Amino acid sequence: MEDNQKIRIPLLGFTVILTAIFAIGLRWVFFAAPSTDSAIFYLYDYAVGLTMIFLPCTLPLAFVVVPLAMGKGYARGIGIAAAFAAGVTLTLSFYGALLGQIGLTFLGSAETAKNWMYMFAGAMGLLFAFHDIGLRGFKMPTYSGAFPDFIQRQQEFVKAFLLGLFLGNVGVGCPNPLFNGVIIPQILVSGSAFQGWLIMVVQALGRVTPLFILTFYAILGVNATGFLVKHRTKVERSTGWAMVFIAGFLFTLGTFTHDWYVSSGIHTYLESVTQEEFITNILGSNIGKLGHAHEAPPAAGNLWIGSYMMVTIWLIPFIWVWLRKRREAYTSAEAERVQKIHGSRTYLSFVVWLAIGLYTLFGWVLPHNFQFHTKHMDMDMDMDMDMVFSSAVSTDPAMPKPDEMTKITIALKDDGGAPLQDLEVDHERLVHVIIVSEDLATFMHIHPEDFEPITDEMRAKGEFSVQVKFQNSGTYYIASGFSHKGHAGVVRNTIIVHGDRQEPVVIIKNTMREERFDDFMVSLKTNPEQIQSGVPAHLEYTMTDDAGNPVGDMVKYLGAPMHLALWSYDLGYFLHTHGEVPGYGHDVPAGASFGPTIDTHVTFPYPGLYRAFAQFSRDGNDYTTTFDISVTKGQGDAGMMQDGGEHGH
């Protein structure tokens, strides 16, 4: 008893400290983001581990370790909790070492690996969900008490360790987007068994921290799991049904990738609810480095199928429950049969209406809303609302590789799919082709005329080519702007440059507002200072020389004082517009010099991060400047980001 009293105060203090760490970690993880800097990444890794306690692959572990440790005294209870945590940590760290050593060898790239992890996590989540809602009829390693006899026969410390070792398996595929979208890819790209092991050790420490807290409180006489244990069935059922929807979404995301997520309209709908900035903060965009990539899924299929598959997955357990209710109704005692048959039919009506609602919302409403805004919204009101353009892109060679010349041919189509003819010269060129890499580090503004004269055959076919030598492998986004019968248009395409690049794609955020570009300084001022979506904003570029003197010998670049290309960080929105000179506006006389200020007015349609590429000309040389702009949600917000584009004047 005296020994217990000596331990009680330190244990209470340590438990309070762990509780504070848990609370602070949860708050931080949703507003911080992963960094490739080791210290920050491991803190984030630990905090992501803390969030696992809310998922049905970790929370029920408390039902195992707390009863094991209660009533055993302070020292033995702590030892049991530590042994259980050691087992969980050992299992998870083993998987981390395995993924770090061989992951990319088999999966090819971090993005492909992430898609597979989403699929695996979704499948595991569905298994847990089916167990929790009482539908699963097969056994797997769970917290349900179906432990091997070998474990049950051991002494308490060994038993606790073996249980942790055994139950650590259930957390490997836990459907947490932060874990599968950030932590696992970092293990894979490390290419190191040690790094994978270390990352998962830290992850496991985060996962067992709340288990320690609950266990220590129970040892001290405060059983925080009492309510959960008392209502265990209800807790499992509610988390199980919630997991059906989460797991179905993750499985579909892994199968059809981010491209489906965008085109399905779910991406834009969630942004209208949570704001793009909030979501990207969670996934890591509001820091200096942001992982970002879109690649082919394990089994892509047609993207439109994805939404129907996701809804079907959601409906399977509902149909399963109805079939069970129906079978029970027709095999029940005669006195109960009529009532149960009525209940099963009522439940069937609910399932039918639920199916109609879900298929309509996710199969038609959200995709239709996304496509409508993609095709018809025009921020600058330049584009004819009745004219919808499309395009196809081909490359020579068919599989471009870095450091070799690639010919890109863009075939422009009208709203009927016929070759787009009668293009007009706009800002000294027939077609403006703007290319960016997925990390937003490579930017090109080129034109077919830069490589060969425009022929009548090109105009008739609506096909125009440019030549590019790419430095790195990866995905490149192409925006082609043009003028057709007095109306501006822009079309979007992507190409993949093949190579052996293994490291994750990272966007380096540029928060500076004044920077040297070649032989002069450029500053960017925004009015208002904090730009809001849907609210007109003024961007003012000012050029000075090394001595701080204003630069006044700027000349027009491609018929305009400035060309400005804006890309959203998720590469879903693009704008090509032009600058003005105070006193002249857009109409600067040919041969006239101007400066040091060029400005433009832009209305950012959605909150989030944008990269602004501004191009000027001086002394016969062309210059490209790069700044990043953060946009918060405003009253006039259009409400969603979409895979669209604008071409302004």
Secondary structure, DSSP 8 states (H G I E B T S, - for coil): -HHHHHHHHHHHHHHHHHHHHHHHHHHHHTT----SSHHHHHHHHHHHHHHGGGSTTTGGGHHHHHHHHTTS-HHHHHHHHHHHHHHHHHHHHHHHHHHHHHHHHHH-SHHHHHHHHHHHHHHHHHHHHHHHTT---S--S-SSS---HHHHTS-HHHHHHHHHHHHGGGGTT---HHIIIIIHHHHHHHT-HHHHHHHHHHHHHHHHHHHHHHHHHHHTT--TTHHHHHTHHHHHHHHHHHHHHHHHHHHHHHHHHHHHHHHTSHHHHHHHHH-HHHHHHHHT-SSSEEE------TT---HHHHHHHHHHHHHHHHHHHHHHHHHHHHTS-HHHHHHHHHHHHHHHHHHHHHHHHHHHIIIIIHHHHHHHHHHH--TTS-S-TT---EEEEEEESSS--TTSEEEEEEEEE-TTSSB---EE-BTTBSEEEEEEETTS--EEEE-GGGTS---HHHHHHTEEEEEEE-SS-EEEEEEEEEEETTEEEEEEEEEEE-----S--EEE----SEEEETTEEEEEEEESSSEETTS-EEEEEEEE-TTS-B---EE-BTTBS-EEEEEETTS-EEEEEE-BBTTTBT---TT--B-SEEEEEE---SSEEEEEEEEEEETTEEEEEEEEEEEE--TT--S---SEEEE--
